[in-house]
Amino acid sequence: MRRLLDALYTGAAWLAALFMVGLLLMVLLSIVSRLLHFHVPGTDAYAGYLMAGAGFLALAHTLKKGEHIRVTLVLTYLKGGVRRGFEIWALAAASALALLSAFYSARLVWQSHAFHDISTSNDATPLWIPQLGMAIGTAILAIAFIDELVLEVRGERRTGDAAARNE
């Protein structure tokens, strides 16, 4: 199961990187088209879609690598069981919020598909397509938070160098 979850987080990170390359290509295409006096419709919109998708898809991998910003003002004063209880509470709350975000993101994709919502820009892209990146990213983030919660409850949560950098 651990290998499957780690592959999921890594796969999402690679997809986020691919979205960033796509973003770069959209920006370059926009610049070149301006210099050569032709217009490619939708480059700005697609750059935005790719940037949003990259951000959401990278969230779980960033969490698992211990790179999310943590507010540790209270944690520095807590020791032992109290600290562990606070960690469990924080991870449970984050899991619940991530699940809500994933649910409503998926619901937005479904509604956009059902109502045939399209982009207001001149490319008229069906909005459910770019919204998939957000829905998938938030779902994987919810899985990652639940994974962290389970590891903390079991006492197996990694507290190595990557996690300690933020404390």
N, C-alpha and C positions, 0 to 999 in steps of 0.2 A: 504494500500500500504506500509506503514511504517513497519508493521509486516512482510510482505513478503520480503522486502529488508533486514531487520535485520536477518531474517531466512536464506536468501541467504548468507550473510556475515558470519554468524555463522556456517552454513553448510560447507562453503569452509574452514573455520578455523578447523573444526573437521576433514575434509578430509585431510588437511595439517598435522594435528596431527597423523592421521592414516598412512600417508606417512612416517612421522618421525619414527613411530614404525616399519614400514616395513624396513626403512633404518637401524635401530638398529639391526633388525633380520638378514639382509643381512651381516652386518659387523660381527655380532656374528657367523653366519654360515661360513663366510670366515675364521675367527680366528680358530674356532673349526675344520674345515676341514683341515687347515694347521697343527694343532697340531696332528690330527689323521691320517695324511698322505693320504688324499683323496682330490680330486678336484671337486668342484661344478662349472661348467662353467657359466659365466655370472654374478657372484655375484658382481663384481666391477661395471659392466655396470648397473645392476639393482639398486645398491646403488646410483649411480650417477643420474639415472632417478628419483628415489624417492626423492633425495635431491632437484633436480631442481623443481619437481612438488610441493613439500612442500613449497619451497620458493615462487613460483608464486601464489599458492593457498592461502597463508597467507597474501598477500599484501593488499587486500581490507579490511579485518578485522583489520589489523594493522592501516590502514588509518582511519577507522571509530572510532577506540579507541584513536586516537590522538597520536599515537606512532611513526609516520614517522618523520624523522629528518627534521626540517624546518630551513632554513637560515633566521633569523629574524633581521639581522643587519639593513636593511632598515626599516622594520616594526616598530622597536622601536622608530623611529623618526617621524613616520606618525601618524596623529590623525584624527578622525572623518571620513568624507566622502572620503578623499584622501586615508586613510588606507583601507576603505571598497572597494573603486574602485580598489586599488592594489590587494586586496584579490580576487575580482571577476576576474580580469585579470589573476592572477596566477592560479586560479581554472579552468578558461576557457582554458588556455594554457595546463595545466596538463590534462584536459579532452580530448583535441585534440590529445595530444601525446599518451595518454592511448588508445584512439580509433584507432590510427594508429598502435600502438603495437598489439592491439587485432586483427585488420584486417590482418596484416602481419603474425601473429602467426597462425591464422586460415588458411590463405592461405598456409603457410608452411605445416600444417597438411594435407591439401587437396592435395598439390603437392606430398608430401611423399607417400600418399596413391595411387595417380594416377600413379606415376612412380615406385611404388613398392620398395621404398628405404628401405634398411635393415641396421642394425647395422654392423659395420666392425669387431666387436668382435666375438668371437666364438659362441655366442648365437643366432646370426642372427635374432634379433627381428625386426619386421617391425617398422620403426621409427615413423610412425604416432601415434602409441600407446603411447609411452612416451611423445611425443610432445603435446598430448591432455591436460596434466596438465598445460603446459605453456599457451596454447590457452584459456583454461577455466579460468585460473587465471587472465590473462590479460583482458579478457572480463568482469569478475566480478570487476576488478579494474577500468575499464572504467565506469562501472555502478556506482561504489562508488564515483568516481570523479564527475560525472554528478550529482549524488545525493547531494554531498557537494556543488556544484555550485548552484543548485536549492535552497538549504536551505539558502545559503548566499544571493542570490538575494531576497528571501522572508524575510530575516532577522530572520530566525529561526535556524541558524547554532549554534550548541552547542559550547560554549567556556568555558566549565567547567575545572575541575582540570586536566583531562587527556590532553586536548588541551593546557592548560597553562604551563604544564611541559616543553614543547619544546620551549617556548618563553622566 
